[in-house]
Amino acid sequence: MGTWDFGPFDNDDAADWSGDLQDAEPARRAALIRETLGEVLHDGEYVEADVANQAIAAAAVIASQLPSGTPLTTAYAPDFLTGGETLDLPDDLPALALRALDRIAGDDSEWSELWEDGLPKALAALRPIRAALESAV
């Protein structure tokens, strides 16, 4: 796994997922986001880092579409979003994204284990995403 910074798209897994979202049919994008978040919500299952990284990117996409969210500007985010397009997302996705972020930051998560030494910085990078999501639930 290549990771170069703490941002939600600053790793190979998230950048690849971003490309998948970009290439998806517009009508399929919300379902892809939901499926990605769902991958980390299987109770009792260990959350692998690649799945966690993709779900963090999905949460960032949702947050960017909320009134209190920050627009995505990184070159690794989907081009349609950095270019000013928007997504029409179901109202339940912010709460789903928060649940996913809780699993990722908790026990039984490879993401948390890999960030062990830098976990405070990694969690701090998620705060603006969480704040936007929390404002919507």
Salt bridges, closest charged atoms under 4 A:
GLU35 OE1 - ARG28 NH2 3.00
ASP92 OD2 - ARG34 NH1 2.78
ASP102 OD1 - ARG130 NH1 2.94
GLU134 OE2 - ARG130 NH2 3.53
